[in-house]
Amino acid sequence: MFTQNLQHCFIEQINSNDPFIVLDKTYYHHFIKVLRLKIGDQLSLTNGQGLQIYGKIFDIDFKQAIFKLSLHEPKQHGYSLPKITVGIPLLKQGSRLEFMIEKLVELGVFKVFPLICEHTGFYKYNWQRLENIVLSSIEQSIQFYKPVFHDPILFNDFLKLNLPKNRFIAHCAETPKQSINTLEIASEAVFIFGPEGDFSNQEITQALQNQFMSVSLGTNRLRSETAVIACVAAYKYRFNNNKL
């Protein structure tokens, strides 16, 4: 049975039919040298597609920097609703983008689309570094599904995608808005957030013409990454406290 003290690890190549798995130096240093795990210790493993398998260390080869796990008790977890798709801003400061990604993974978002808008300007986007943050967050927050991360996409192209019917746009323009606390809650939803400098008036109009509803997060003006995290957290909280 899973306990909070059991190390949770993302291993993409595992499957429920494997009797054992050999992990190389990519994992060896962290688990054997840093965490000082030894023969007989157990791990919780996931492939990021809902599968959870327990692995027990039965051999450590210190010379080749590999160790072997016997696998048992496979379990397929269902996706934890709601499925939230987010269109996020690309930020000038890479550390703020990384913080936002980390928290979205912890909150269990479904899909992430970095949006290129009229006011996006210069941004830092290191996918390999972000990928490492995603995997670390999956392990830290004990997730069994890896969010789908797409390449940066133009705002107009994003609007052409097959998106959930419940669509919301967060912006600072003075237009009628519905509070995040009164939105209709559904098992699937999409939220989009503007960059530093917000969406342009034309982009807001385009979104509204594509059945997006303007949403308010309160009277304070929030940083882009704060708005994203607050909105997703509030929607998930309301979903989990409402029986659909």
Protein Blocks (a to p, Z undefined) as FASTA:
>chain_A
ZZfklccdddfkbcfklmbdcddfklmmmmmmmnopaehiacdddehiopacddddfbdc
fknopaddddehiacdddddddddddddddfblmlmmmmmmmmmmnopabdcddddfklm
padddfklmmmmmmmmmmmnopabdcdddddddfklmmmpccdfbdcdddfbdcddddfk
lcccdfbdcdddddehiaafklmmmmmmnopacddebjbdcdfklmmmmmmmmmmmmmmm
ccZZ
